[in-house]
Amino acid sequence: MTSDAPAAPPVGPAIPDWTPRPKPPRTAMAGRTCRVEPLDVGRHADDLFRANAADTDGRNWTYLSDERPAGPGAWRAWLARHAAGDDRLVHAVIDVAAGRAAGIASYMRIDPANGVIEIGHINFAPRLQRTVAASEALILMIRRAFDELGYRRVEWKCDALNAPSRAAALRLGFCNEGVFRQAAVYKGRSRDTAWFAIVDKDWPALREVYAKWLERSNFSASGYNRTRLSVLTAALAR
């Protein structure tokens, strides 16, 4: 006999042992070329202001939601306000070679119940951009989310027109999940938002790729990487 009862609707896989994840701790993450530590306005503001002075045309602020602070006092106030939000944990990126802060990156939209966290509001001074330290700083943040805290998903979002940010996400091994059209309004203009993510099933292979790329043997004496990170992540099967 056949039953006329409708089939049960499909549901996602059960995760019976899941428990909410802890929030990120306010402790430093140390790498070979950089150190990523919770922002301390008193210690980091002056170094960050001086490093960002090289951004003479303000290009770094094109896709940030705020306008560029006009001077040292405004910069300090902006950092303090930015770091005060309950939904984020702002970090300073210290270039080990220089011994000074040269950028910021944040954990944002921290969702312990669902194990989801975003890395965003990144502002790297020109001398930090396109360096090993810049990539390693973000790798340290991804590694903490998965290995230390047990999150299921790390997100990266940016203005869909922000080509450098989109390229950085792909270079780091994030998967492109599409574009949310007209997702926001900022600085008086409409923003389409590009979404990228790494999920926990991606992480074991990506962890190995990061370790391989960061090996000292992959870099020449001048710091040139023999095999680019983008080549290694592009080869991952998803």
C-alpha positions in Angstrom: 0.0 0.0 0.0 1.1 3.5 -0.6 0.5 6.3 1.8 -1.0 9.6 0.8 0.6 11.4 3.7 3.0 14.1 2.5 6.7 13.6 2.9 8.3 15.3 5.9 9.7 18.7 4.9 13.6 18.7 4.7 15.5 20.2 7.6 19.1 20.9 8.2 21.5 18.4 9.8 21.2 18.0 13.6 24.0 19.3 15.8 23.0 17.9 19.2 26.2 18.7 21.0 26.2 22.4 20.0 26.6 24.9 22.7 26.9 28.7 22.4 30.5 29.9 21.8 32.4 32.3 24.1 32.9 35.9 23.0 36.5 36.7 21.8 38.8 37.5 24.7 40.6 40.7 25.1 44.1 39.2 24.6 46.8 39.5 22.0 47.4 37.2 19.0 51.1 36.9 18.1 52.4 35.9 14.7 55.8 35.9 13.0 55.4 39.4 11.4 52.7 41.0 13.4 50.9 41.2 16.7 47.1 41.7 16.9 46.0 43.2 20.2 42.8 44.9 21.5 42.9 48.5 20.7 44.1 50.8 23.5 43.5 54.4 22.4 46.2 55.8 24.8 48.9 53.5 23.4 47.9 53.1 19.8 46.2 56.3 18.6 49.4 58.4 17.9 51.1 55.6 15.9 47.9 54.9 13.9 47.5 58.6 13.1 51.1 59.0 11.9 50.9 55.8 9.9 47.6 56.9 8.2 49.1 60.3 7.3 50.6 58.6 4.3 47.1 58.1 3.0 47.2 61.6 1.5 44.1 61.4 -0.7 41.9 59.6 2.0 41.4 56.6 -0.3 41.3 54.3 2.8 38.1 55.9 3.9 36.2 55.6 0.6 34.2 52.5 1.7 34.2 53.1 5.5 30.9 54.4 6.9 32.6 57.3 8.7 34.4 60.4 7.3 38.1 60.6 7.8 38.9 62.4 11.1 40.5 65.8 10.4 43.4 65.8 12.9 45.0 63.9 15.8 42.3 64.9 18.3 39.5 63.9 16.0 41.3 60.7 15.2 41.7 59.8 18.8 38.0 60.6 19.5 37.0 58.4 16.5 39.0 55.5 17.7 37.5 55.8 21.2 34.0 56.0 19.8 34.6 53.1 17.4 36.0 50.9 20.2 33.2 51.6 22.6 30.5 49.6 20.7 29.2 46.5 22.4 28.8 44.6 19.2 32.5 44.7 18.2 36.1 44.2 19.5 38.5 46.4 17.7 42.2 45.4 17.4 45.3 47.2 16.6 47.7 45.5 14.2 51.3 45.9 15.2 54.0 45.6 12.6 56.7 43.6 14.4 59.5 44.9 12.3 58.6 48.6 13.0 57.2 48.0 16.5 54.3 50.3 15.9 50.6 50.0 15.2 49.8 50.4 11.5 46.2 49.3 11.2 43.0 48.2 12.8 40.6 45.3 12.3 37.6 44.3 14.2 35.5 41.3 15.2 31.9 42.5 14.5 28.3 41.2 14.7 29.5 38.7 17.3 26.8 36.0 17.6 27.8 33.4 20.2 24.5 31.6 20.1 24.8 30.7 16.5 28.6 30.6 16.3 28.9 33.3 13.7 31.4 36.2 13.8 32.4 38.8 11.2 35.9 40.3 10.6 35.5 43.9 9.3 36.0 47.6 9.6 39.6 47.1 8.4 41.7 50.2 8.0 45.4 49.4 7.2 47.8 52.3 6.7 49.6 52.3 3.3 52.8 50.8 4.7 50.8 47.8 6.1 48.8 47.2 2.9 49.9 44.3 0.7 52.4 43.0 3.2 52.8 39.6 4.8 51.9 41.2 8.2 48.5 42.4 6.8 47.5 38.9 5.7 48.9 37.3 8.8 46.9 39.6 11.0 43.7 38.5 9.4 44.8 34.8 9.5 45.3 35.1 13.2 41.8 36.5 13.7 40.3 33.7 11.6 42.4 31.1 13.5 41.2 32.4 16.8 37.6 32.2 15.7 37.8 28.6 14.7 40.6 27.0 16.7 40.3 28.8 20.0 36.6 29.7 20.2 34.9 27.0 18.1 32.8 29.3 15.9 31.0 27.7 12.9 31.2 30.6 10.5 33.4 33.6 9.9 32.0 36.3 7.7 33.5 39.1 5.5 31.3 41.8 4.1 32.1 44.9 2.0 30.7 47.4 -0.5 30.3 45.4 -3.7 32.3 48.1 -5.5 35.3 47.7 -3.1 37.5 45.6 -5.5 40.5 45.5 -3.1 38.3 44.1 -0.3 36.7 41.5 -2.5 40.1 40.4 -3.7 41.4 40.2 -0.2 38.5 38.0 0.9 39.1 35.6 -2.0 42.9 35.6 -1.4 42.2 34.5 2.2 40.0 31.7 1.1 36.5 33.1 1.8 33.7 31.8 -0.4 31.7 34.4 -2.4 28.1 34.0 -1.3 26.6 36.7 -3.5 25.5 40.4 -3.3 22.7 41.9 -1.2 21.4 44.7 -3.4 20.7 48.1 -1.8 21.6 46.7 1.6 22.6 50.0 3.2 22.8 53.7 2.8 26.0 55.5 3.9 27.6 58.8 3.2 24.5 59.7 1.2 24.8 56.8 -1.3 23.4 53.4 -1.8 25.5 50.3 -1.1 25.2 46.8 -2.5 26.9 44.5 0.0 29.1 41.5 -1.1 29.0 38.6 1.3 31.8 36.1 1.9 32.3 33.4 4.5 34.4 30.5 5.7 32.6 27.8 7.6 34.0 25.2 9.9 34.0 22.4 7.3 36.3 24.6 5.1 38.7 25.3 8.0 40.9 22.1 8.2 42.1 22.5 4.6 42.4 26.2 4.9 44.4 26.0 8.1 47.0 23.8 6.3 47.1 26.3 3.4 47.8 29.2 5.8 50.6 27.2 7.5 52.2 26.3 4.2 52.1 29.9 3.0 53.5 31.3 6.2 56.5 28.9 6.3 59.8 30.8 6.3 61.0 28.8 3.3 58.2 30.4 1.3 59.8 33.8 1.6 63.0 35.2 0.2 65.4 37.2 2.3 63.7 40.4 0.9 60.3 39.1 2.0 59.0 38.1 -1.4 56.6 35.1 -1.2 57.6 32.4 -3.6 54.1 30.9 -3.7 51.3 33.5 -3.4 48.5 32.9 -0.9 45.9 33.4 -3.7 47.4 30.5 -5.6 47.1 28.2 -2.6 43.5 29.2 -1.7 42.3 29.1 -5.3 43.3 25.4 -5.5 41.0 24.4 -2.6 38.0 22.3 -3.6 34.8 23.7 -2.2 
